[in-house]
Amino acid sequence: MHTPSSRSRIVSLGALSLLTLALTTSGLSGCGGTGSNCASAASCIGGTGGAIGTTGSGGASTGGTTGQGGSAGTSGSGGAAGGAAGKGGASGATGSGGAPGTGGAKATGGATGQGGASGAGGVTANCASPATYDQTVLCDQPVAYWTMARQAGGTTEPDLVGSNNGTYKGAAPTTTALPNADPAAHFDGSTGYLSIPSNAVLSVPTTHNLTWEGWINADTLQFPNASSDGYIDWMGKCADYSPTCEWEARMYSTTTSESRPNRMSAYIFNSSAGLGSAADWQPVDNLIKASTWYYVVGEYTTLSAPSDCQNTSTYPGSINVWVNGVEWDHGEHGQTGCMSQYNVVPTANGSPLNIGTMARDTWFPGAVGKVAVYDKLLTQAQITAHYQAMTTKTPTGSCSATCSF
């Protein structure tokens, strides 16, 4: 059961979404003609080649294979539309266009004569084999993605997918390193958090599926600013409880009044808050450690439910949760994991999404990184791939009444 405390219960749900990452190199290829501005390939459409040269062969053009000044002085095509072939010099020293006045006064191969990272503009990331963690996430098309890097120490955290930029509030976070050495935000556990304005893509009813994921690293496992029964909400869309409550990501202290040591849960609520339905990843004793990174995924759907969920015609749907790629076992927990557990019908409301806290009454002391939200359900294969991309390890472990890895 998920009994109430002095504060309302909330749950977190995540939906999936696939986004094809297009990483386009600028393709600053050599422009071969009269020193055209090749600061970006879009403005470097071959250059003008200076006066009209008759031959202006462009020399060997050490940065490229041709670097031609062109019979009409048009000079080597500097990567039309972003460096189609990256001609004109990958490094483009000078690529002199012949004697002065024939291929251009000096016919520099562009600002740096670069033909793009690989000499070809418009390179698209290979989502069959993404090279980084961020690419792995973006290839799965989230509707919002915050790396939590607190770039340049600023107060804004950009959404790498859309316009859901967040603002850091309270004590400014510091940064710490994730397992892959990427930066993540470290919160003080008393006033600091990230707040993202409400958007329909962050709510379950929009597509009837929602997945959230993130990496967390707690400084201590006995949370100093927790609820009366020992939990904190490290993320959630239920800032003011009723009447705009939706979902939350929760973690319990080691010692709790409800004997839920270090449990990690995905909760979901009616807009009036109160008791929430949840999926609970309950570790065996002493499994979870402080100052250690954990990958947590929560999912919500109103389109399907396990066969043992009751009253699904009125309260359809279910909740799921993973830690380090290991899925909890709903079959061991009865009505836990069913929307009908506490008669929840998710509603989209205006609450912001907060990270580091949910309602500014419990606070997560530690680091949070790589938070993504999807408008679909991630598969086990996708969750495994995300864990592997960060750690280079394969998830191991299992769950029954309790979980281990």
VENURVEN-V87658 format. One line per field, one symbol per residue. ss: DSSP state (h for helix, s for strand, l for the rest). psi: psi as a letter, one per 30 degrees, with the letter a starting at -180 (. if undefined). Layout:
ss = ???
psi = ???
This chain:
ss = lllllllllllllsllllllllllllllllllllllllllhhhllllllllllllllllllllllllllllllllllllhhhhlllllllllllllllllllllllllllllllllllllllllllllllllhhhhhhhllllsssllllhhhllssllllllllssssllllsssslllllssssssllllsssslllhhhlhhhllssssssssssllllllllllllssssssslllllllllsssssslllllllllllsssssssllssssssssslsllllllllllssssssssllllllllllllllllssssssllssllhhhlllllshhhhllllllllllssslslllllslsssssssssslllllhhhhhhhhhhhhllllllsslllssl
psi = lillafllkllkkkllkkkkkjjjlfhilkfebihljhekfefiiflfgaljkeeifgafifflfehkfkfggflkjhikhgiegglgjefidehkhalkfeglefhkhlefgkgleggjlhkkkjffikfleeeeeefgilfkjjfhfikgglfkjkjfebghklkklbkklallklfgflllkjlfgefklkkklkkffgkefeggkkklllkkjkelgjkfillfgglljfklihegbkghkdllkkklleklfghhjgkkljlkllfgbbklllkkjjllkgekklhkkkjkkkkkkgflllffklhfeeikllklkkkhgkkljefggbfkfkefehhkjkkkagklkkkfleggflkjjakklikkkkhlkkleeeeeeeeeeefglkkkalkcelll.
